[in-house]
Amino acid sequence: MKPAQLGLAFALAFAAAAVRAETADFVLVRKSAAKLYLIRHGQAFAEFHVALGPNPTGTKQHQGDGRTPEGRYILDARNVHSAYYKSLHVSYPNAHDREQARRARLAAGGDIMIHGQPNGWEKYAAVTQLKNWTLGCIALTNEEMDVVWSSVPLGTPIQIDP
């Protein structure tokens, strides 16, 4: 690594460590801005670009629609053995989501996560994060996922806005 690259790597590691020292009490996703915010006491302390499902406009209606849900949920489980680099489970579907799907006679779906890159694809994050590629999940780079992973305890509420 060249000296300039070492300096940049150190600066990024230092910034990530500083953010990791914070614990989020709320996570906000703004789909229209493609942003995820880590919030503590009403103030964002970290902001990340996200990739969503290929049909990001509108809330998730049913399994397979390629949409990321909208609404208030809880981050309720962790998975280090995911097909993606780490994942935090979003408590979709909630009772309202299930009722909407039932009325439409469709399956609501599930397995909505915040996760990193597909395992084995981490070196392509600069390209994959340029478009919406998930099946409805919220994707970050692996480095960003490390920050979210260490800053967000289970039980943290997440609001996903249009």
Backbone torsions as a table, in degrees:
resi	resn	phi	psi	omega
1	MET	NA	138.4	178.5
2	LYS	-75.9	157.2	-179.3
3	PRO	-55.2	-40.1	179.9
4	ALA	-65.1	-37.4	178.4
5	GLN	-68.3	-38.3	176.9
6	LEU	-61.8	-42.3	178.9
7	GLY	-62.0	-43.1	178.5
8	LEU	-66.0	-43.7	179.5
9	ALA	-61.1	-42.7	177.9
10	PHE	-62.8	-45.0	-179.7
11	ALA	-61.3	-42.8	178.8
12	LEU	-65.8	-41.8	179.1
13	ALA	-64.8	-41.0	178.8
14	PHE	-63.5	-45.0	179.4
15	ALA	-63.4	-42.6	179.2
16	ALA	-63.7	-40.7	179.0
17	ALA	-64.4	-39.0	178.6
18	ALA	-64.2	-42.2	178.8
19	VAL	-66.8	-41.3	-178.9
20	ARG	-60.9	-24.5	179.4
21	ALA	-67.2	-21.3	178.4
22	GLU	-85.9	149.0	174.3
23	THR	-116.9	125.2	179.9
24	ALA	-76.1	143.0	170.8
25	ASP	-110.8	2.2	-180.0
26	PHE	-163.7	144.8	174.6
27	VAL	-122.8	133.5	178.5
28	LEU	-121.9	131.7	173.4
29	VAL	-118.2	126.8	173.9
30	ARG	-110.4	102.9	-175.7
31	LYS	-61.1	-41.9	-177.4
32	SER	-63.5	-27.3	178.2
33	ALA	-96.8	-7.7	-175.7
34	ALA	54.4	48.5	-176.7
35	LYS	-130.4	144.5	170.4
36	LEU	-119.0	132.5	-179.1
37	TYR	-118.8	133.6	170.1
38	LEU	-95.5	128.3	-171.3
39	ILE	-125.3	139.4	174.4
40	ARG	-135.4	125.6	-179.8
41	HIS	52.5	41.1	175.6
42	GLY	81.3	0.1	-178.2
43	GLN	-118.9	130.6	176.6
44	ALA	-72.0	131.2	175.6
45	PHE	-113.9	-5.8	175.3
46	ALA	-153.5	147.3	-179.4
47	GLU	-139.2	133.7	-178.3
48	PHE	-134.6	144.5	171.0
49	HIS	-74.9	140.0	179.3
50	VAL	-125.0	156.2	167.7
51	ALA	-107.9	142.8	-176.5
52	LEU	-120.0	-163.6	173.6
53	GLY	-70.9	161.6	-175.2
54	PRO	-68.5	-13.6	176.4
55	ASN	-119.4	73.5	-169.9
56	PRO	-73.3	-18.6	-177.7
57	THR	-80.4	127.9	-178.8
58	GLY	91.7	160.1	-178.7
59	THR	-84.8	159.4	177.7
60	LYS	-60.7	130.5	179.7
61	GLN	-103.8	-38.0	-176.2
62	HIS	-163.4	166.5	178.1
63	GLN	-57.1	133.3	175.6
64	GLY	87.7	3.5	-178.1
65	ASP	-83.9	-3.4	177.0
66	GLY	70.9	17.7	-179.3
67	ARG	-107.4	151.3	173.0
68	THR	-92.4	132.4	-178.0
69	PRO	-63.4	162.3	174.0
70	GLU	-124.1	144.5	179.0
71	GLY	133.2	-167.8	-177.1
72	ARG	-105.7	129.0	-178.0
73	TYR	-138.9	-176.0	177.5
74	ILE	-125.7	142.7	171.8
75	LEU	-86.1	106.7	-163.9
76	ASP	-117.7	0.0	178.3
77	ALA	-159.5	154.8	176.8
78	ARG	-118.2	147.7	176.9
79	ASN	-139.6	108.2	176.8
80	VAL	-86.2	-9.9	-178.3
81	HIS	-107.7	29.1	-179.7
82	SER	-71.8	162.6	172.3
83	ALA	-72.6	-7.9	177.7
84	TYR	-119.0	163.9	-179.5
85	TYR	-68.8	105.3	-178.8
86	LYS	53.0	150.3	174.9
87	SER	-152.5	143.7	174.0
88	LEU	-113.0	125.0	-176.9
89	HIS	-79.7	132.0	173.8
90	VAL	-93.2	134.4	-172.7
91	SER	-72.5	26.5	172.0
92	TYR	-73.4	138.0	2.0
93	PRO	-89.3	145.5	172.5
94	ASN	-90.7	-177.3	-176.3
95	ALA	-58.8	-41.1	179.7
96	HIS	-63.4	-44.5	179.5
97	ASP	-61.5	-43.1	179.7
98	ARG	-64.0	-40.5	179.7
99	GLU	-65.9	-42.3	178.0
100	GLN	-60.3	-44.9	179.6
101	ALA	-66.2	-41.0	179.3
102	ARG	-60.3	-44.0	179.3
103	ARG	-62.2	-34.1	179.1
104	ALA	-85.8	-0.6	-178.4
105	ARG	57.6	43.3	179.5
106	LEU	-130.7	159.5	174.5
107	ALA	-79.3	133.2	-179.3
108	ALA	-67.3	-30.1	-175.0
109	GLY	87.5	-170.4	-178.5
110	GLY	178.1	-156.1	-179.5
111	ASP	54.1	40.8	173.9
112	ILE	-86.4	126.8	-173.6
113	MET	-133.5	158.8	159.6
114	ILE	-98.4	125.4	-177.3
115	HIS	-148.8	168.9	174.9
116	GLY	-86.8	-154.6	-176.4
117	GLN	-76.4	158.1	174.2
118	PRO	-58.5	140.2	179.7
119	ASN	-56.2	129.9	-178.6
120	GLY	92.0	-8.4	-177.5
121	TRP	-112.0	7.5	-173.6
122	GLU	-56.0	-32.3	-178.4
123	LYS	-70.6	-11.5	-179.8
124	TYR	-99.5	8.6	-175.3
125	ALA	-55.9	-36.6	179.9
126	ALA	-60.5	-28.6	179.0
127	VAL	-91.2	-46.6	-176.0
128	THR	-63.5	-32.9	-177.9
129	GLN	-75.7	-2.5	178.3
130	LEU	-80.8	-14.7	-179.4
131	LYS	-138.1	166.2	178.4
132	ASN	-84.9	113.1	-171.2
133	TRP	-124.5	-8.0	-175.1
134	THR	-79.1	176.8	176.1
135	LEU	-91.3	10.2	-177.5
136	GLY	135.1	-2.0	179.6
137	CYS	-81.8	-177.9	179.6
138	ILE	-119.1	110.5	-173.5
139	ALA	-106.4	142.9	177.9
140	LEU	-127.0	171.2	167.5
141	THR	-70.9	162.5	179.8
142	ASN	-63.6	-38.1	178.4
143	GLU	-63.3	-41.8	177.7
144	GLU	-67.3	-38.5	178.5
145	MET	-62.6	-35.2	175.7
146	ASP	-60.3	-41.2	179.0
147	VAL	-65.6	-48.1	179.2
148	VAL	-61.0	-46.5	-179.1
149	TRP	-54.6	-44.7	-176.1
150	SER	-84.0	-13.7	-176.3
151	SER	-102.8	-13.4	-172.2
152	VAL	-116.8	108.2	176.5
153	PRO	-76.1	155.1	174.2
154	LEU	-59.6	144.8	-178.1
155	GLY	94.2	-3.1	179.9
156	THR	-72.7	130.9	176.2
157	PRO	-71.0	147.6	174.9
158	ILE	-129.3	132.5	175.4
159	GLN	-110.9	123.9	178.1
160	ILE	-111.0	110.6	-177.5
161	ASP	-101.2	155.8	177.6
162	PRO	-57.0	NA	NA
